[in-house]
Amino acid sequence: MNGLSTVFILVGLFLLGGVFSFWKQQMSKSLIAVLAIGSVLCLVAGIVRLEVWN
């Protein structure tokens, strides 16, 4: 199940890049907050899956 963990981590990093990009462009704070929460959840889910399955 390492493939799914990798996907979660990659999606989390992609969303984190979106947070940084939107922050640089001065986009709305609520959109940045939603993306930040989503990226943290994806990263945590990927790391937890790695810990559980290994």
TAQUIKA-V121306 format. One record per pair of residues at least 6 apart in sequence whose ideal C-beta (glycine too) atoms are under 8 Angstrom apart, sorted by the first residue. I is the first residue (numbers start at 1). J is the second residue. Records with the same first field share a line. If there is no record, write none. Layout:
I->J ; J
//
This chain:
1->49 ; 53
2->50 ; 53 ; 54
4->49
5->46 ; 47 ; 49 ; 50 ; 53
6->46
7->46
8->42 ; 43 ; 45 ; 46 ; 49
9->42 ; 43 ; 46 ; 47
11->42
12->38 ; 39 ; 40 ; 41 ; 42 ; 43 ; 44 ; 45 ; 46
13->39 ; 43
14->39
15->35 ; 36 ; 38 ; 39 ; 42
16->36 ; 39 ; 43
18->35 ; 39
19->32 ; 35 ; 36 ; 39
22->31 ; 32 ; 35
23->32
//
